[in-house]
Amino acid sequence: MDAVLSNSVMAKKIDGVQLWFWGAMMLVLLLSVLMRLTSGTTPDVSWLIDMNARMLDGEVAYVDIFETTPPVPVLLYMPGAWAEQVTGMGAEVFVHSYFYAIYLACLWLAWRLLPPRLPGVGDVRFGIILPSAIFLFLLSHDSFAQRETIAAALALPMVSLVITYFEKGNWVRGALPLMAIIAVGLSAAIKPPVFALPVLLLGVLIIWRDRSLRSLWRSGLILAGGIAVITTIVSLMAFPEYLGGVMQLMRDIYVPVRAIGVESAGPFLDSLLALLLTAAFIPTLCLTGALALAAHFRPASAGVVLMVMSVGYIVVFMVQGKYFDYHIVPAAMFAFVAIFAIGFSYLSGSREQMARVKGGLALVVALYAALLSYDRFGDGSLGIKKNDWAAGLEQPTAMALSPIIAISFPLARQIDARWIDRIHSQWLMRYARVGMEGEAPGDPSYETFLRYYNDEMARTANLIRQDRPDLIFQCIAPACLWLNEAMLAQYPDLLDGYGEVLREERIIIWRKQ
């Protein structure tokens, strides 16, 4: 009788835990949908959707549309653009829908690859799966459907596979591990070669633990690397134009120019400022909290693997030298989950008061980071809701006079504008200007930056004069004023024939008279 009662109590306890877990997951999804409905689509995603739509209309990628993003991440948005043409519904709805499906599939796969409980973590649903869901659906905020977030989601199942191996000593076999291997290979292909670095660190961790290359082979990471390489090669064969002018631009401007996103203060200070004054502060804070816990408690394998992945993506962030908030999303996700994985068991399972206090502090740090991430992640799109300024225009032609993307998209898509420029903004002038600030006049690098700067200025002016777009989105934020002054100083009659139809804090919209 006692055994029957004990089993009954245990069953009720399990049912209660399941209820809490599924209730929390449903709440996360509900809040996430509400956020998507109110915040709309981030400018980068909106631009790439428009790029795919133009490709479907016959324009040539990397010729008519000039974009530094390689083919694989660009094509992530092609299904949405195609569905829009077939159904007439907004592509953003389809894009968000299948990103929800991808994230949920990655969470499900990670859950299936993990054992129900892990030493030092406890119930994996609350220690790993739920915090991953919280980050992917809520804390990613404006970065929800960007390539950095999907790369982190696709890497999660492989991370789970490695954690399980470290705990059980045997590699899981079957279809599910193969799916995880394919997913992490695609994750590395989303931004080659830099997104291969965290996966490489994962391989180094496996070799260091087992002192054997055989374990690396059995892990499937070598196969994942092959998938990443093949995917990248096939995509470049399909879009060979990327290897032409875009690669030259990457070598001349994009790669060498650093400190985009912070004021340049020298190589060391740039890195320090990036960690303290940009969204990189969030994963740095979480990682610091996780390491503080690990200093007092021997961290479980799950915490170690998650921290290694976070460190890998932080290194990627620093190597790129483009300190945009969304670039740090993968590092933030794995650091966020790491602090939960390390702190959760101490909060819920330890009988020692000190352990409870430290676990509680870990969760406080995680929640603080969550509040920071909600405000800091994303491109800061304008969110202009009323489009009276576009009244009477049917598929107007449009372009931007701005060094940043957030001015023009998704505004252009909201009014079904036909973008006539090959790029979303004059970002090339911005990068060239930053490059010139770090070089002395007369140096070869300075002359290269100056040539790109002048060529882009002349190209933009000729486009406005010859094509006379119906609308011009001009950025008037303090960080954009230099572009306006430079353009109008060189071409004082550039906006003749245009009238101002909207002025906000950061934007003027000019309409052809």
Beta strands, then each sheet from edge to edge (+ up, - down):
strand 1: 117-118
strand 2: 122-123
strand 3: 397-401
strand 4: 418-419
strand 5: 471-475
strand 6: 498-503
strand 7: 507-512
sheet 1: 1+ 2-
sheet 2: 4+ 3+ 5+ 7- 6+
end
